[in-house]
Amino acid sequence: MARLEGRVEGFDERFDGLDRRMDRLAERVDHLDERLSTRMDALDAKVDRFREELGRQIAALDHKLDEKIGALDQKISTHFRWTVGIQVAVLLAVVAALAGR
């Protein structure tokens, strides 16, 4: 009986040791979870800042592009008016030349 009690006490010690190791493991997992959560929050904030900066840069490029397209549109309109004016003048000259015959 004493031998059996000795073996049971040995198992108790082993289970106590196993409990302590499991508790330490749980603490380590909790600590890693906290560290991971902190790092994910920092990464989330960094991504948000990057997205906001990218949005500002895209808006600035969009504004510059709108200005350049507006200037080009005005230049094309001016050239179109000159071309039409020259064509009308040539047409009138041809009609006058044909009428004078």
C-alpha positions in Angstrom: 0.0 0.0 0.0 2.9 2.4 0.8 4.4 1.7 -2.6 1.1 2.5 -4.3 0.8 5.7 -2.2 4.3 6.7 -3.2 3.5 6.2 -6.8 0.3 8.3 -6.5 2.3 11.1 -4.8 4.8 10.9 -7.7 1.9 11.4 -10.1 0.6 14.3 -8.0 4.0 16.0 -8.2 4.1 15.4 -12.0 0.6 16.8 -12.4 1.5 19.8 -10.3 4.6 20.4 -12.4 2.5 19.9 -15.6 -0.1 22.5 -14.2 2.7 25.0 -13.5 4.1 24.5 -17.0 0.6 24.9 -18.6 0.1 28.1 -16.5 3.5 29.5 -17.7 2.5 28.6 -21.3 -0.8 30.3 -20.9 0.9 33.4 -19.6 3.4 33.4 -22.5 0.5 33.0 -25.0 -1.3 35.9 -23.3 1.8 38.0 -23.5 2.3 37.2 -27.1 -1.3 38.0 -27.8 -0.9 41.4 -26.2 2.3 42.1 -28.2 0.7 41.0 -31.4 -2.4 43.1 -30.7 -0.1 46.1 -30.1 1.8 45.5 -33.3 -1.4 45.1 -35.3 -2.8 48.4 -33.9 0.5 50.1 -34.9 0.4 48.6 -38.3 -3.3 49.6 -38.7 -2.4 53.2 -37.8 0.5 53.2 -40.2 -1.7 51.8 -43.1 -4.3 54.5 -42.3 -1.7 57.3 -42.5 -0.3 55.8 -45.7 -3.8 55.7 -47.2 -4.5 59.3 -46.2 -1.2 60.5 -47.6 -1.8 58.6 -50.9 -5.3 60.1 -51.1 -3.9 63.6 -50.7 -1.3 62.9 -53.4 -3.9 61.6 -55.8 -6.1 64.6 -55.2 -3.2 66.9 -55.9 -2.3 65.1 -59.1 -6.0 65.1 -60.1 -6.1 68.9 -59.6 -2.9 69.4 -61.7 -4.3 67.2 -64.4 -7.6 69.1 -64.5 -5.6 72.4 -64.9 -3.5 71.0 -67.7 -6.6 69.6 -69.5 -8.4 72.9 -69.1 -5.4 74.8 -70.6 -5.2 72.3 -73.5 -8.9 72.5 -74.1 -8.7 76.3 -74.3 -5.7 76.1 -76.7 -7.6 73.6 -78.9 -10.7 75.8 -78.9 -8.5 78.8 -80.0 -6.9 76.8 -82.8 -10.3 75.5 -83.9 -11.7 79.0 -84.2 -8.7 80.2 -86.2 -9.0 77.2 -88.6 -12.7 77.8 -89.1 -12.1 81.5 -89.7 -9.5 80.7 -92.3 -11.8 78.2 -94.0 -14.6 80.7 -94.1 -12.3 83.4 -95.6 -11.1 81.0 -98.3 -14.7 80.0 -99.0 -15.7 83.6 -99.4 -12.7 84.2 -101.7 -13.6 81.3 -103.9 -17.3 82.3 -104.0 -16.2 85.9 -104.9 -13.8 84.6 -107.6 -16.5 82.4 -109.1 -19.1 85.2 -108.9 -16.7 87.6 -110.6 -16.3 85.3 -113.7 
